[in-house]
């Protein structure tokens, strides 16, 4: 049985069933969503349950299209981190389809 997440994280993980989210195996989702959407209570919980290295690892290898631009930039600055500009752009949630950016990303990853 996985450890339970506190109910107050539901505001950050609104599309997830908290009883099925495992804090050990779903680290990336939890960290990303809380840094994007969390208030003081959620952020306090995050920093009590994940160390700085775990948080930085998630930010160094961001999922595509999940970050809010201003939040991602804020946390990168807060942790004094730099990432590849292409990785940054691909990580940003954007409703405008940018085919050239997507192609560059996949080429760089060796997937095209």
Buried (B, 14 or more C-beta within 10 A) or exposed (E): EEEEBEEEBBBBBEEBEEEEBBBEEBBBBBBBBBBBBBEEEBEEBBEEBBEEEBBBBBBBEBEEEBBBEEBBEEBBEEEEEEBEEBBBBBBBEEEEEEEEBBEBBEEEEEEE
